[in-house]
Structures are given as structure tokens and as C-alpha cells.
Amino acid sequence: MEQSETTYRGHVTRNSILASLAWTLCLGASLAWNAYQQRSGVLEFARIQAQANINKDIAFRRWATEHGGVYVRASGKWPPDQYLKHPERDVVTPSGTQLTLINPAYMMRQVMEGYSEQYGVKGHITGLRPINPHNAPDAWERKVLESFALGVTEAAETSKIDGKPHLRVMLPMYLEGGCLQCHEEGGRLEGVQGGVSVSVPLAPFTAAAAHELRIALLSHGGIWLIGLGGIAFVSRRARVRGDERERARLEISALNASLERRVSERTADLERANRELEAFSYTVSHDLRAPLRAINGFAHLLIEGEGERLSEEGKRMFGRIVYNSNRLGDLIDDVLEYSRAGRVALVRTRVDLGRLARTVADELAETYPQAAIEIAALPEVEGDETMLHQVFSNLVGNALKFSVNAPQPRVDVGEIAQEGRRVFFVRDNGVGFDMNYAGKLFGMFQRIHSEAQYPGTGVGLAIVHRLLERHGGQVWAESAPNRGATFFFTLGAAAGPP
């Protein structure tokens, strides 16, 4: 008992630990996936920003190219472009303002440097044959420019600039009509002129990803704790239910032990009662029969030897003694038969009910020669042949007795299928009975008709009821006054399917 309870508790604890480990692994995997997504997002967002900056720079360049450059005031930081060979590079307005012409590349250098100072995003316009040495490519840019000539349309890498991680992205820049003013290429366009590279610092994106990861860590931690709390709650409930089942099991065990004790006691009482009943049966069959036979015998001797000297009243009284002693003998026989029906061992064999019914009909035909007994085809069943012979003898005998006064007495024995089971019947065309009294039919010494009309002890149907119960079957009747009666009975599983 204690071992069973300990085993159950160990089982619950083991399952709780396994569930906790599985829950932790699931949340850990989810958190790892979130971290991976955040790391991937850092590079993706940086690449999107880099592409946006490059597209902006290319748009500025195209605009400047379409307008043939832009005149601006020169400054110490941005003097006139000495590499621009143009007859009207430097002009003076009527108001006396000195302006210098800047080409698209020089303009983009100025825009990119200002953008870098304000936002930290570094840009660079370059090519394999730059006019201005400031536009010369570094090693990575040169390698990418060479790949552009082979058809590559974009390149990216992560590297450190000033000790800080950056994402470098480079897109090709194509030669357009306005570019020929500065780039003399034989009067024709030659496709890729160079490229625009942008270096985006990863620190802001990394900080944002770290913040999101902290939020994910906190949320996953909260969900993990809630899950562990749920597992602990379920585990505790399982232990409580286990304790309740164990208590119920102990109660059931105690109840079973009590029931077994009671059954043993009742069995002993029953065996004692059976022994007493057997002793009583012996007494009835021997001790009571002896004086009963003596009474009957002396009454017969008195009637035969002293009959001439007896008055008519005396003869009548002695006749009643003989009649009642015979009736008491019949009652004793029926009581003993009823007792035997409940005590004798049931020996199951294959029994041909049709043959058994015809045997009973032949036995009763001499007593009721004018009655017609029709027996339909009946199956073989498992049962006690002696008991089933008694059942048919009592039912067919009753049917013949109560139909003897019919103009053409008739008894039918057959079988019907009812609710998936085999039901056997014995039907007569006799006096019948009122169904209001059907409940009395199968009780001991219960009679519906008077003994003067139809003699009997009122025990026959009670014997039928007991014998069929021992076969696991039932018996019931349907009737109406002066319309005959039908007695139905079943044999339980012994009859087989219909």
C-alpha cells in the first residue's frame, strides 16, 4: 500500500520535472530564435538604410548631371574644383558675387561629408579611373568595382571604421549623357562609370536590438515562471487526486474485506440453512410420511372392514380423511420437489427441446386423449435436461388441465424471436385468467381458480419459475378470461441467438 503511494508520487514528481524541462527548452528555443531574428534584423535594417542613402545620392547626382552642374560660392573648405576643366568654371555676377561651377561628383562629395558629420553615415563616390584623386577607391571598393564590370549589381560587408562596426554597401553608378562634359570617352557611353558606397554604423541598430532582446528576455522569463507555476499547480492537484484515490482504494479494500467477511458469514448461514432444510426434507419425506400412510391405511381398513356398521355420516367422514391424507401427500411431494429444484446441481448438456417437448406430450396424452398437442420446430440449447423436462411437464400439464373443458382442447408449443432473443411459449385455448392476478401465478400455493374446478396444489408454476431462474431465464404469462393463456419463457444465454 505504502509502496503504491510512493510509486505514484514518484511518477508525478518525474512527470513534473520532465514537463518543466520541456517547458524550459521550448522557451529557451523561442528566446534563441528571437535573438537570431534580432541579429539578422540589425544587418537588414542597416542595409535598407544604406540603400536608401545610396539611392538619394544617385538621385542628387542625376539631378546635377541633368543641369550641367551647379554654381555655388567658393569657400576655404570647398575651393573651386581644380580638376574641372571648363571655360566658365568661375564667374562673377552683375552684383559682384564670385561663383564657381561644381560638377555632380564634387557636389556629392560635399553632400556626403556633411551627412557624415551630422548622422555618422559615410558616403563615397568612386571609380576605377577617377579624375579627382579624392574619389580613388580603397581596396574593398576596387574589388567591388571590378565585380560590377562582371555583372554584379550590389555588394556588402561588415567592417570596423575608426574601431566601430559598420555595414558597407556599394551600388554601381552608370555613365549618362551629361557625364561626357567631364569624362571624355570618345563621345560614347560605356556603361558602368563607377560606384557609390555607404558605410552605416551598426551601433544604433545593435542598441535597439539589445533593447528588444531585453524585452523578449523579460517576457519569456515571465511566461516561463507562469508555466512553471501551472506545472506546479497541476502536479500538486495530481498528488491531491492521488491521495484521494489512495484513500478511496483503502476504503474500497476495507469495504471489500467487510463484504468478503459478510459473504463468508452468509455462506456459512446458507450452508447451515441448507443442512437444516435437508434435515427437514428428510423428516418430511420419512417421518411425516409414515404416520400419514398409517392414517390413510387405517382409514381404508375401517371403511372396508367396518363399513357395514358405519353410518353414512361416518363413511363420509372417513372418506374425507382419505382424501385429505392423499392431498397432504401430494403437497408434501410438491414442497419437496420445489426444495429440490433450488438445491440440486445444474448439469448443462446439449438438450433437444423439440424431442423433450414431444416426450412430455406423449407422457400426458394418455391422461388427456382428446386434446391436440402441436409442437413446432425447437432448437437445441445448453441446459439441464431433467429440469427442462420438469418445466415442459408442468407448463404443458397446466395447459391441458385448464383447457380440458374446451370443445376441442388444443395446446401449441413453439418459439418466437423477441428483442434479439429466443422466446419459447406454451399456448392453450382453455379458460384463461384475468391479467390483474398475473402477479400471483408463480408464488407458492397461489391459485386463481378453485380446487374444486381444477385440482392442484399451486406449486407447479413456482417450480417452473425457480428452474428457469437457475438457467438465467424468465417466465411470464398473457391471458384473458375464456380466451386461453400463453406462457412465455427464456433460457438466457443458453438458448443462443434467434
Phi, psi and omega in degrees: 000308179295323178297320178297316180295318179296320179297318180295315179298319177297322177297316179296316180297316180298317178295323179296317179296316179297319178296320179295318178296316179297318179297317179296318179296319179298312180293323177296317178297319178297318180294319178297320177296319177298318179297319178297317179297322179295316179297318178295324180294328179302309181292322182293314179295321178296320179296320178297317179296319180298315179297322178297318179294318179297316179300322177296315181296318179295323178295318176299315181299315182297320179298315180295323179296317180298330182264007177069026181100180184222136175272130179221165173286137176281155179219173180295325180285322182235081178287173176305145183284108183290344181268001179265113179264099182213132183297336181244039180297316182245128180225163177236129180284163178303333180277354176100006179280131179270126180239152176232144180275130174243135179277174183302320182295317180293322177297317181294325177300316181293318180295316182296321181292319177295321179294323179294320180294325183275322190239354177081000179269117184266137178235156181206127174259132188210173178194170181285336179231068184287148174281317181265126180301336177296339181266010181292141182282151170276185187298316181294319181294323179296316180298320180291318179300322178293324178290330177298324179294339179266002176110356177294140184250352180197149177216149180207152174200158174257137180206169179259131176237123185056035177079006182242143182289136178226156170254120179259128178232139181223135177238152180287154177238126188261147179287129180240171186303320182290345182288340186291343178296328181255326184255099178281113183234040178077018176077018180220156179278142181238029174077236186293122178266325182182217181202165177239123178247147179226136177246112184258125177294136182271351185303314180298319181291321178296320179295318179295319179295321179296322178296314179296323180292323176297318177298316179297321180296317179294316181293317178295322178297319178295316179296321179298316180295320178298317179298317178297323177297319178296318179297318179297320180296313180297320179298317179296318179297322179295320178296319180297314179297322177297318178296320179296317178296322180295317177297318179297320179297319179295319178296318180295320178298317178296320179295318178298318179298319178296318180295319179298321178296317180295319179298318178299317179295316181293323178297317178297317178299317181295316179298321178295318179296321179296319178297318178295322180294320177297320177296320179295318180298319178298317180298315181296315186286339182243301186293322181280327182293325182300306178294329179294319177294324179296315179300313182296317182294314180297323179297318178296318180297317179299317181295318183284320185273324184245016184300325183290333182269352180276146175285169178298322179294320178297316177300319181296319181295316178294327176297321178293325178298315180297314182299312184289328176293322175296318180295320178297323176298318177297318179299317179299317179299317182292320178298317178295323179294319178296318178296317180296327180298332179268344186254328186292145181293139179272118182252108183276130174217174174284123184239127176274103184295325179298312179297319181296317180294321179293324177298315179297318180299319178296321181294326184267349184297326181293325180286327181234075187291334184273352183275144176259127180243114180254126182241116179282175179293127180238149185276175168272141181225168173267124179181179178272115186296321181295316180294317180293328174298318178296320179300309181295322181297316181290317183290314180291322177298317177299315181300318179292320182296318185272358175246010184296332181270000178289151180304317178227087183302135182215137177231130178244135176239127182199199185215144174225161175259131183216117178054041176076018179223160178274129178237124179261153183216155171231116186242140176229169177246038184271210189287339181066193179199166178281128183295346176296339180256011184298330181295342182270351190301318192256018175268159179293133175061023179268130181227144175259323179258155183288154180292332180296323180283312184224102184295155178158170183259348182079023181246341187302312181290330175296321177295318177302313181302315182293318181295320180289325175299321180293337175271001183080020183250190181223165175216138177208170185223154174226137184195173172208149182304132177064018178235019179077179181219150176233124177255123180255146174208155177236165180238021179065215182292341183295336183280340182076177181290155181288000000 
